[in-house]
Amino acid sequence: MNEQTLPIRFIGERIEVTFNQEQIRTKNPGCPDAFCWRSTEYIIIKIVKQWTDFSRKGNMQRNMSEVHHSRAEIKGSWGVGKIFFRIQVHTGQIFEIYFDRAPQNVMDRGGGWFLLQEFTSVSDKEEK
């Protein structure tokens, strides 16, 4: 029996995350151990899926040579891209969170964490 996830609601809000171990690579962090959203702490118990999007958009895409652009699509470049995690938390809920590597402003150059959406789990058996 396969299990899939389907989005049930878009959230799109900034969150605070907690790591049990210090993150050495702050612009390329791993999955956090917990996050706080709307005054509730969610403990992450499982990474369902993980992926990156280091593509450059608009003028940022045009201001780089093709060789460098191809490498940046794979490894990323400073301040560009997102690292996504579809995770399950201790309540059984499934969420998609991401780290946006772009500086938020002059005072906050470290990027930020966001809660993108919530999912529901659907097994093949339920779909038929």
C-alpha positions as CSV (number, residue, x, y, z in Angstrom):
1,M,0.0,0.0,0.0
2,N,1.5,3.4,-1.1
3,E,0.8,6.5,0.8
4,Q,0.5,9.9,-0.9
5,T,0.0,13.4,0.4
6,L,-2.5,16.0,-0.9
7,P,-2.5,19.6,0.0
8,I,-5.5,20.7,2.2
9,R,-4.7,24.3,2.9
10,F,-2.2,27.0,2.0
11,I,-0.6,28.8,5.0
12,G,2.3,30.9,3.7
13,E,3.5,32.3,7.1
14,R,6.9,32.9,8.7
15,I,7.8,30.5,11.5
16,E,10.5,30.2,14.2
17,V,12.5,26.9,14.1
18,T,14.5,25.0,16.7
19,F,17.6,22.9,16.1
20,N,18.8,20.5,18.7
21,Q,22.3,20.8,17.2
22,E,24.0,24.0,16.0
23,Q,23.8,24.5,12.3
24,I,27.2,25.1,10.9
25,R,26.1,26.0,7.3
26,T,23.5,28.7,8.0
27,K,22.6,29.3,4.4
28,N,22.2,25.5,3.7
29,P,20.6,24.2,6.9
30,G,19.2,20.7,7.5
31,C,15.6,20.1,8.6
32,P,14.8,21.7,12.0
33,D,13.8,19.5,15.0
34,A,10.7,21.7,15.8
35,F,8.9,24.9,14.8
36,C,6.6,27.3,16.4
37,W,3.5,28.5,14.5
38,R,0.8,30.7,16.0
39,S,2.1,30.1,19.5
40,T,2.0,26.3,19.2
41,E,5.2,24.2,19.1
42,Y,5.3,21.3,16.6
43,I,8.0,18.6,17.0
44,I,9.2,17.1,13.8
45,I,9.2,13.3,13.9
46,K,9.8,12.4,10.2
47,I,11.0,13.9,7.0
48,V,8.6,12.7,4.3
49,K,10.4,14.5,1.4
50,Q,13.2,17.0,0.9
51,W,14.3,19.0,-2.2
52,T,15.9,22.3,-3.3
53,D,15.1,25.0,-5.8
54,F,18.2,27.1,-6.5
55,S,16.9,28.5,-9.8
56,R,17.4,32.2,-10.4
57,K,14.5,34.4,-11.6
58,G,14.3,37.5,-13.7
59,N,17.4,39.7,-13.8
60,M,19.2,37.4,-11.5
61,Q,19.0,34.7,-14.1
62,R,20.4,36.9,-16.9
63,N,23.4,38.4,-14.9
64,M,25.4,35.1,-14.9
65,S,27.3,33.2,-17.5
66,E,25.8,29.9,-18.6
67,V,28.6,27.8,-17.0
68,H,28.2,29.5,-13.7
69,H,24.4,29.4,-14.0
70,S,24.4,25.6,-14.5
71,R,26.5,25.1,-11.4
72,A,24.4,27.6,-9.3
73,E,21.2,25.6,-10.2
74,I,22.7,22.6,-8.5
75,K,24.7,24.0,-5.6
76,G,23.0,27.4,-5.2
77,S,24.6,30.8,-4.8
78,W,24.5,33.2,-2.0
79,G,21.0,34.5,-1.1
80,V,19.3,32.6,-3.9
81,G,17.0,29.6,-3.6
82,K,14.9,27.6,-1.2
83,I,15.3,24.4,0.7
84,F,12.0,22.5,1.1
85,F,11.0,19.9,3.7
86,R,7.7,17.9,3.8
87,I,7.5,16.8,7.4
88,Q,5.3,14.9,9.8
89,V,4.9,16.4,13.3
90,H,4.1,14.8,16.6
91,T,0.4,15.5,16.2
92,G,0.3,13.4,13.0
93,Q,-0.1,16.4,10.7
94,I,2.0,16.8,7.6
95,F,3.3,20.2,6.7
96,E,5.6,21.7,4.0
97,I,8.2,24.1,5.4
98,Y,11.0,25.9,3.6
99,F,14.1,27.9,4.2
100,D,14.3,31.0,2.0
101,R,18.0,31.8,1.5
102,A,17.3,35.4,0.4
103,P,18.1,38.1,2.8
104,Q,14.9,39.5,4.3
105,N,16.3,43.0,4.7
106,V,19.6,44.9,5.5
107,M,19.3,44.0,9.2
108,D,18.3,40.3,8.6
109,R,20.7,38.9,6.0
110,G,20.3,35.3,7.2
111,G,17.2,34.3,5.3
112,G,14.0,32.9,7.0
113,W,11.8,29.9,7.6
114,F,8.2,29.6,6.3
115,L,5.3,27.3,6.7
116,L,3.9,26.8,3.2
117,Q,1.0,24.4,3.5
118,E,-0.6,21.5,5.3
119,F,-1.2,18.1,3.7
120,T,-3.4,15.1,4.3
121,S,-2.2,11.6,3.9
122,V,-4.1,9.4,1.4
123,S,-3.3,5.7,0.8
124,D,-3.8,3.9,-2.5
125,K,-6.6,1.9,-0.9
126,E,-8.6,5.0,0.0
127,E,-8.3,6.4,-3.6
128,K,-10.0,3.3,-5.2
